[in-house]
Structure formats: structure tokens, C-alpha cells
Amino acid sequence: TCYGFAAIAIILSVVERIGEKSGWGKFVPSPMTCGLGFMIPPACTLTILMGGLVSKLWEIQDCAAFEVKNQEVSSGLLAGAGVAAVLVAIMTLAGVPTLVSH
């Protein structure tokens, strides 16, 4: 199975490189991001998906504001998620019941 996924990653990388010259390479999924989808838990993957969808909707609705503030908002949301994860870990170690089940 690992050899099959490695072969798919190599093929996708080659197709992506060929497509960069023709302009259609941006439609080929990145092997690294596909691999990350298998490595990280579904809760994190869904969070990333939701963030990407909200970001795309924001870009469509107000492109000028998106260009100026996208990185700041994204960084703030990532930092907030990290702080929340630390708080959940502390609460779990303290024996406080949380809404997140593991």
C-alpha cells in the first residue's frame, strides 16, 4: 500500500511540474497536502477545510479587504486554535469535563 501511495505522489509531482508550464498545473492536487490529509486527525482536517471555504467566500465577496487582511486574520485564528488546544489539555489534566471527547 505504501508503494502505491508513493507512486501516486511521484506521478502527481511530475504531472504538476509539467502542468506549471502549460498553466493547468494549479488544478493538480499537491501530493504533500494529500499526504497531510492522511496524517492529521479528521477534526483538524475539517477545521482547515472550513477555514479555506470561509476564506474563499470572503475573497469572492470583498477582494480588496481580503488582500489586505487575510494573513492577519488567518494568523489570529491559528493562534486562537492553539490557545484553545492548550486550555483543553490543561482542563483534561485537571479532570474538568470538556465538550471535546478524545
DRENSE-193236 format. One record per atom (N, C-alpha, C): residue in one letter; atom name; x negated, y negated, z. Coordinates in nm, 4 decimals. Atoms other than C-alpha are relative to their C-alpha. Layout:
  aa  at        c1        c2        c3
   a  CA         X         Y         Z
...
//
This chain:
  aa  at        c1        c2        c3
   t   N   -0.0820    0.1186    0.0000
   t  CA    0.0000    0.0000    0.0000
   t   C   -0.0870   -0.1257    0.0000
   c   N    0.0889    0.1168   -0.0049
   c  CA   -0.2816   -0.2436    0.0857
   c   C   -0.0657   -0.0245   -0.1353
   y   N    0.0628    0.0163    0.1310
   y  CA   -0.4466   -0.1760   -0.2500
   y   C    0.0984   -0.0609   -0.0992
   g   N   -0.1021    0.0565    0.0882
   g  CA   -0.1203   -0.2563   -0.4265
   g   C    0.0166   -0.1490    0.0219
   f   N   -0.0133    0.1424   -0.0302
   f  CA   -0.0828   -0.5897   -0.2448
   f   C   -0.1247   -0.0775   -0.0407
   a   N    0.1240    0.0657    0.0426
   a  CA   -0.4483   -0.6709   -0.3122
   a   C    0.0000   -0.0195   -0.1518
   a   N   -0.0068    0.0116    0.1457
   a  CA   -0.3945   -0.6014   -0.6827
   a   C    0.0981   -0.1097   -0.0412
   i   N   -0.0979    0.1055    0.0309
   i  CA   -0.0837   -0.8233   -0.6868
   i   C   -0.0598   -0.1375    0.0276
   a   N    0.0619    0.1285   -0.0331
   a  CA   -0.2793   -1.1030   -0.5157
   a   C   -0.1022   -0.0409   -0.1053
   i   N    0.1000    0.0301    0.1030
   i  CA   -0.5596   -1.0790   -0.7707
   i   C    0.0686   -0.0409   -0.1298
   i   N   -0.0726    0.0324    0.1232
   i  CA   -0.3139   -1.0798   -1.0607
   i   C    0.0636   -0.1384    0.0104
   l   N   -0.0611    0.1317   -0.0181
   l  CA   -0.1260   -1.3793   -0.9183
   l   C   -0.1044   -0.1110   -0.0059
   s   N    0.1062    0.1013    0.0041
   s  CA   -0.4538   -1.5674   -0.8702
   s   C   -0.0453   -0.0271   -0.1425
   v   N    0.0435    0.0163    0.1386
   v  CA   -0.5605   -1.5059   -1.2286
   v   C    0.1075   -0.0715   -0.0820
   v   N   -0.1104    0.0630    0.0743
   v  CA   -0.2167   -1.5991   -1.3665
   v   C    0.0126   -0.1473    0.0395
   e   N   -0.0072    0.1386   -0.0463
   e  CA   -0.2174   -1.9142   -1.1524
   e   C   -0.1095   -0.0849   -0.0639
   r   N    0.1114    0.0737    0.0622
   r  CA   -0.5597   -2.0185   -1.2859
   r   C    0.0240   -0.0240   -0.1481
   i   N   -0.0293    0.0155    0.1434
   i  CA   -0.4556   -1.9573   -1.6457
   i   C    0.1106   -0.1031   -0.0186
   g   N   -0.1132    0.0907    0.0100
   g  CA   -0.1319   -2.1469   -1.5884
   g   C   -0.0336   -0.1438    0.0316
   e   N    0.0394    0.1378   -0.0323
   e  CA   -0.3105   -2.4522   -1.4447
   e   C   -0.0351   -0.0774   -0.1261
   k   N    0.0405    0.0661    0.1241
   k  CA   -0.4491   -2.5302   -1.7885
   k   C    0.1201   -0.0287   -0.0894
   s   N   -0.1177    0.0155    0.0855
   s  CA   -0.1105   -2.4893   -1.9564
   s   C    0.1108   -0.0830    0.0635
   g   N   -0.1011    0.0801   -0.0671
   g  CA    0.0948   -2.6732   -1.6942
   g   C    0.1080    0.0802    0.0701
   w   N   -0.1027   -0.0810   -0.0646
   w  CA    0.3139   -2.3814   -1.5823
   w   C   -0.0527    0.0731    0.1228
   g   N    0.0590   -0.0671   -0.1155
   g  CA    0.0773   -2.2637   -1.3074
   g   C    0.0646   -0.0383    0.1315
   k   N   -0.0634    0.0419   -0.1247
   k  CA    0.2673   -2.4626   -1.0447
   k   C    0.1234    0.0831    0.0326
   f   N   -0.1162   -0.0844   -0.0241
   f  CA    0.5574   -2.2181   -1.0832
   f   C   -0.0379    0.1406    0.0473
   v   N    0.0478   -0.1306   -0.0462
   v  CA    0.3423   -1.9151   -0.9890
   v   C   -0.0215   -0.0074    0.1507
   p   N    0.0175    0.0058   -0.1451
   p  CA    0.3604   -1.8353   -0.6174
   p   C   -0.1459    0.0239    0.0404
   s   N    0.1363   -0.0138   -0.0490
   s  CA    0.0346   -1.8714   -0.4276
   s   C   -0.0135    0.1310    0.0785
   p   N    0.0183   -0.1257   -0.0737
   p  CA   -0.0980   -1.5331   -0.3051
   p   C   -0.0215   -0.0232    0.1499
   m   N    0.0239    0.0276   -0.1419
   m  CA   -0.2095   -1.6940    0.0220
   m   C    0.1311   -0.0253    0.0739
   t   N   -0.1261    0.0265   -0.0679
   t  CA    0.1357   -1.8251    0.1048
   t   C    0.0884    0.1231    0.0047
   c   N   -0.0747   -0.1265   -0.0040
   c  CA    0.2919   -1.4918    0.0116
   c   C   -0.0533    0.0890    0.1122
   g   N    0.0599   -0.0799   -0.1071
   g  CA    0.0473   -1.3189    0.2471
   g   C    0.0354   -0.0524    0.1379
   l   N   -0.0385    0.0576   -0.1287
   l  CA    0.1266   -1.5614    0.5280
   l   C    0.1414    0.0391    0.0388
   g   N   -0.1367   -0.0425   -0.0279
   g  CA    0.4916   -1.4659    0.4961
   g   C    0.0056    0.1374    0.0635
   f   N    0.0047   -0.1331   -0.0599
   f  CA    0.3957   -1.1095    0.5891
   f   C   -0.0699    0.0002    0.1355
   m   N    0.0816    0.0004   -0.1207
   m  CA    0.1585   -1.2086    0.8695
   m   C    0.0677   -0.0659    0.1205
   i   N   -0.0578    0.0730   -0.1120
   i  CA    0.3599   -1.4537    1.0787
   i   C    0.1429    0.0471    0.0254
   p   N   -0.1342   -0.0493   -0.0339
   p  CA    0.6852   -1.3736    1.2601
   p   C    0.1100   -0.0743   -0.0764
   p   N   -0.1099    0.0610    0.0759
   p  CA    1.0208   -1.4432    1.0915
   p   C    0.0467   -0.1349    0.0560
   a   N   -0.0442    0.1283   -0.0561
   a  CA    1.1064   -1.7254    1.3335
   a   C   -0.0862   -0.1144   -0.0524
   c   N    0.0890    0.1038    0.0537
   c  CA    0.8021   -1.9216    1.2159
   c   C    0.0242   -0.0198   -0.1483
   t   N   -0.0246    0.0099    0.1429
   t  CA    0.8728   -1.8435    0.8517
   t   C    0.1280   -0.0779   -0.0273
   l   N   -0.1257    0.0729    0.0182
   l  CA    1.2303   -1.9677    0.8842
   l   C   -0.0156   -0.1472    0.0340
   t   N    0.0249    0.1392   -0.0350
   t  CA    1.1085   -2.2850    1.0538
   t   C   -0.0709   -0.0719   -0.1147
   i   N    0.0719    0.0587    0.1134
   i  CA    0.8685   -2.3506    0.7661
   i   C    0.0954   -0.0197   -0.1177
   l   N   -0.0974    0.0119    0.1082
   l  CA    1.1474   -2.2838    0.5141
   l   C    0.0936   -0.1178    0.0240
   m   N   -0.0917    0.1104   -0.0313
   m  CA    1.3842   -2.5242    0.6899
   m   C   -0.0710   -0.1351   -0.0154
   g   N    0.0764    0.1232    0.0152
   g  CA    1.1127   -2.7911    0.7055
   g   C   -0.0220   -0.0359   -0.1462
   g   N    0.0192    0.0245    0.1423
   g  CA    1.0438   -2.7523    0.3345
   g   C    0.1278   -0.0460   -0.0686
   l   N   -0.1272    0.0399    0.0595
   l  CA    1.4115   -2.7771    0.2441
   l   C    0.0389   -0.1419    0.0401
   v   N   -0.0311    0.1353   -0.0459
   v  CA    1.4663   -3.0871    0.4585
   v   C   -0.0925   -0.1012   -0.0674
   s   N    0.0958    0.0892    0.0654
   s  CA    1.1511   -3.2427    0.3123
   s   C    0.0388   -0.0245   -0.1456
   k   N   -0.0390    0.0152    0.1407
   k  CA    1.2682   -3.1777   -0.0445
   k   C    0.1262   -0.0854   -0.0129
   l   N   -0.1212    0.0816    0.0034
   l  CA    1.6136   -3.3234    0.0278
   l   C   -0.0318   -0.1464    0.0278
   w   N    0.0410    0.1381   -0.0312
   w  CA    1.4503   -3.6311    0.1808
   w   C   -0.0675   -0.0632   -0.1213
   e   N    0.0698    0.0521    0.1173
   e  CA    1.2267   -3.6705   -0.1239
   e   C    0.0993   -0.0362   -0.1111
   i   N   -0.1006    0.0260    0.1025
   i  CA    1.5277   -3.6492   -0.3574
   i   C    0.0813   -0.1247    0.0343
   q   N   -0.0881    0.1090   -0.0407
   q  CA    1.7326   -3.8960   -0.1538
   q   C   -0.0706   -0.1361    0.0052
   d   N    0.0700    0.1277   -0.0159
   d  CA    1.4692   -4.1634   -0.0782
   d   C   -0.1490    0.0224   -0.0241
   c   N    0.1370   -0.0347    0.0386
   c  CA    1.1447   -4.1062   -0.2668
   c   C   -0.1033   -0.0979    0.0558
   a   N    0.0958    0.1001   -0.0476
   a  CA    0.9791   -4.4325   -0.1580
   a   C   -0.0326    0.0216    0.1477
   a   N    0.0231   -0.0236   -0.1426
   a  CA    1.0248   -4.3676    0.2153
   a   C   -0.0703    0.1330    0.0224
   f   N    0.0631   -0.1317   -0.0117
   f  CA    0.9241   -4.0041    0.1676
   f   C   -0.1499   -0.0110   -0.0235
   e   N    0.1422    0.0149    0.0325
   e  CA    0.5920   -4.1023    0.0086
   e   C   -0.0770   -0.0679    0.1127
   v   N    0.0679    0.0768   -0.1044
   v  CA    0.5113   -4.3424    0.2933
   v   C   -0.0055    0.0767    0.1326
   k   N   -0.0110   -0.0546   -0.1354
   k  CA    0.6251   -4.1454    0.5998
   k   C   -0.0018    0.1528    0.0095
   n   N   -0.0082   -0.1457   -0.0026
   n  CA    0.6184   -3.7759    0.5020
   n   C   -0.1048    0.0635    0.0908
   q   N    0.1057   -0.0623   -0.0800
   q  CA    0.2827   -3.6918    0.6614
   q   C    0.0176   -0.0282    0.1487
   e   N   -0.0180    0.0330   -0.1414
   e  CA    0.3591   -3.8745    0.9853
   e   C    0.1137    0.0804    0.0612
   v   N   -0.1144   -0.0753   -0.0519
   v  CA    0.6991   -3.7085    1.0266
   v   C   -0.0351    0.1479    0.0116
   s   N    0.0382   -0.1413   -0.0035
   s  CA    0.5602   -3.3647    0.9404
   s   C   -0.0959    0.0294    0.1152
   s   N    0.0955   -0.0183   -0.1102
   s  CA    0.2716   -3.4049    1.1863
   s   C    0.0706   -0.0062    0.1351
   g   N   -0.0744    0.0113   -0.1248
   g  CA    0.5100   -3.5146    1.4599
   g   C    0.0848    0.1220    0.0280
   l   N   -0.0814   -0.1202   -0.0185
   l  CA    0.7394   -3.2187    1.4028
   l   C   -0.0862    0.1208    0.0369
   l   N    0.0903   -0.1103   -0.0348
   l  CA    0.4463   -2.9755    1.4114
   l   C   -0.0508   -0.0127    0.1430
   a   N    0.0460    0.0216   -0.1380
   a  CA    0.3140   -3.1303    1.7322
   a   C    0.1117    0.0299    0.0997
   g   N   -0.1135   -0.0282   -0.0874
   g  CA    0.6606   -3.1142    1.8867
   g   C    0.0266    0.1491    0.0134
   a   N   -0.0182   -0.1452   -0.0049
   a  CA    0.6920   -2.7463    1.7962
   a   C   -0.1076    0.0648    0.0872
   g   N    0.1074   -0.0533   -0.0839
   g  CA    0.3543   -2.6797    1.9589
   g   C    0.0240   -0.0259    0.1473
   v   N   -0.0307    0.0337   -0.1397
   v  CA    0.4539   -2.8601    2.2789
   v   C    0.1138    0.0875    0.0505
   a   N   -0.1129   -0.0845   -0.0399
   a  CA    0.7831   -2.6683    2.2866
   a   C   -0.0458    0.1435    0.0245
   a   N    0.0502   -0.1365   -0.0174
   a  CA    0.5973   -2.3372    2.2445
   a   C   -0.0775    0.0134    0.1307
   v   N    0.0739   -0.0025   -0.1268
   v  CA    0.3666   -2.4230    2.5361
   v   C    0.0974   -0.0032    0.1178
   l   N   -0.0990    0.0069   -0.1081
   l  CA    0.6655   -2.5163    2.7545
   l   C    0.0746    0.1325    0.0169
   v   N   -0.0667   -0.1304   -0.0074
   v  CA    0.8425   -2.1889    2.6684
   v   C   -0.0927    0.1030    0.0637
   a   N    0.0957   -0.0940   -0.0599
   a  CA    0.5249   -1.9947    2.7562
   a   C   -0.0119   -0.0230    0.1505
   i   N    0.0091    0.0311   -0.1428
   i  CA    0.4964   -2.1745    3.0912
   i   C    0.1265    0.0451    0.0723
   m   N   -0.1258   -0.0408   -0.0632
   m  CA    0.8642   -2.1144    3.1672
   m   C    0.0103    0.1517    0.0092
   t   N   -0.0028   -0.1462   -0.0018
   t  CA    0.8304   -1.7461    3.0767
   t   C   -0.0905    0.0540    0.1093
   l   N    0.0918   -0.0440   -0.1052
   l  CA    0.5281   -1.7049    3.3040
   l   C    0.0542   -0.0310    0.1390
   a   N   -0.0577    0.0380   -0.1284
   a  CA    0.7165   -1.8819    3.5836
   a   C    0.1255    0.0798    0.0322
   g   N   -0.1184   -0.0815   -0.0248
   g  CA    1.0087   -1.6418    3.5457
   g   C    0.1315   -0.0736   -0.0231
   v   N   -0.1207    0.0769    0.0286
   v  CA    1.2536   -1.9094    3.4332
   v   C    0.0662    0.0594   -0.1253
   p   N   -0.0654   -0.0529    0.1193
   p  CA    1.5145   -1.7668    3.1946
   p   C    0.0067   -0.1060   -0.1105
   t   N   -0.0003    0.0933    0.1137
   t  CA    1.4915   -1.9238    2.8489
   t   C    0.0998    0.0464   -0.1038
   l   N   -0.0900   -0.0349    0.1100
   l  CA    1.7104   -1.9303    2.5410
   l   C   -0.0693    0.0823   -0.1062
   v   N    0.0766   -0.0738    0.0994
   v  CA    1.4319   -1.7745    2.3351
   v   C   -0.0275    0.1398    0.0538
   s   N    0.0271   -0.1380   -0.0437
   s  CA    1.4163   -1.3952    2.3573
   s   C   -0.1160    0.0553   -0.0810
   h   N    0.1170   -0.0583    0.0685
   h  CA    1.0997   -1.2029    2.2722
   h   C    0.0163    0.1471   -0.0152
//
